[in-house]
Amino acid sequence: MDKREVDVAIIGAGTAGMVAYQRVSKKTDRVVLIEGERYGTTCARVGCMPSKLLIAAADRAEDVRQAEVFGVIPTDVRIDGRAVMARVRTERDRFVEPVVKSMEALPEEHRLMGHARFLDGHRLVVGEHTEVTAQRFVIATGSRPNIPDVLKGAKDRLIVNDDVFDWQDLPESVAVFGPGVIGLELGQALSRLGVRIRLFGVDGSIAALRDEKIVDYARRTFASEFALSAEADTRKVHCTDQGVEVTWRENGQEHQETFEYLLAATGRRPNIDHLDIQNAGIDLDDRGMPVYDPYTLRCGDSHIFIAGDVNNDRPLLHEAADEGRIAGDNAGTYPEVRAGLRRVPLAVIFTDPQIATVGMSIAEVGERCRGCFAVGEVSFEGQGRSKVIGRNEGLLRVYGEHGSGLFLGAEIFGPAAEHMAHLLAWSAQQRLTVGCMLDMPFYHPVIEEGLRTALKDLHRKLRMGPEAVDDCMECGPGG
């Protein structure tokens, strides 16, 4: 077995690992970046980019179907599934190629291929061919799909999002389990591309939305477009000669439907379980996950740092990049360890209407303010620009604190959510008051005028000054 000694070993060459490598390399040339199977980030290969390619095709098809609203009579819409998937694969590969090339351009002594596992707090074995001794480690091994046992009855008809993007053609039907980011995006896109789908949930939740008023609006909107069983009790999944037969109870009745495939979009699990992490000498929680500081990414008081999807905190590309930077800086300068910048939470789901969450959820606002907050809202059904472009569905709710007038968070289900969410995230990170946000320029006619309407509604409801807090405590939560 080969042996290698380095200052820092980074396990995982995804977004977090690559950024960590870049930061560590500024401090030491004695570094190795370890990848388990193949180069190419989750985002480029099976996540953000290929899913948006599929969604783009679905959106174009929907635009044609809706053209009659504007007096444009569409010709027959025909979906060429092979052409759709050929573009998805081709463009996906173009996104992956530069990532792979950047990895292959690294010095050979800085790269290792193979699955890593800890022998002790300072030693790894990689692929059973190399033993690595390191003074510090960055764990950035990412995550993988989590598949509940009940779905495994689909056998070879069971797929995850990774499989979708290698399809040669579109199937006739798909049962999609999980109304989270992946399930909603792929489910709606497939439906608009002519695939019969049913989206299954368990507790009525929709993605990362926590504001019940918006959850209810989104649930009704999606259910009007495709089959949605948001509170299904799945009893049985098994293969037949016709496909995957799903049996479930909903609203007191038993239902059964057969699909060509079953797509498990039921969350992801951290790739920590094959690392023999118990040998690393760090504290683990009751799930076997390292206990770490989210601002330094340091595991306890050890020389080990954890970054990206593997820590199961904020599984988003921009967060993985930030965490790679923080973990890489601290691994490079250890034992000097500093807290890094954690940005205001921002998440976007590219459904139609789009979904976005910014800053604190309504529950977090209530906890922080002890119920002393107000909510402003706007419906996009009557919003000027939204009606002009025929995208006038949705609801926006914004949260502010009585007394200080600070803007704290928002949830959006509506058009242009990806853009409005950025404005709101920047405002929250700058700790702007709602009044200061309303002093900013708003053009006419734009969808962002709807945002201004919601902020005005919030501003009218906010009570300012110390006495407002006293009054609020008498009114109760949300007073």
Secondary structure, 3 states (H helix, E strand, C coil): CEEEEEEEEEECCCHHHHHHHHHHHCCCCCEEEEECCCCCCHHHHHCHHHHHHHHHHHHHHHHHHCHHHHCCCCCCCCCCHHHHHHHHHHHHHHHHHHHHHHHHCCCHHHEEECCEEEEECCEEEECCCEEEEEEEEEECCCEEECCCHHHHHHHHHEECHHHHCCCCCCCCEEEEECCCHHHHHHHHHHHHCCCEEEEECCCCCCCCCCCHHHHHHHHHHHHCCCEEECCCEEEEEEEECCEEEEEEEECCEEEEEEECEEEECCCEEECCCCCCHHHHCCCECCCCCECECCCCCEECCCCEEECHHHHCCCCCHHHHHHHHHHHHHHHHHCCCCCCCCCCCCEEEECCCCEEEEEECCHHHHHHHCCCCEEEEEEEHHHCHHHHHCCCCCCEEEEEEECECCEEEEEEEEECCHHHHHHHHHHHHHCCCEHHHHHCCCCCCCCCHHHHHHHHHHHHHHCCECHHHHHHHHHHCCCC
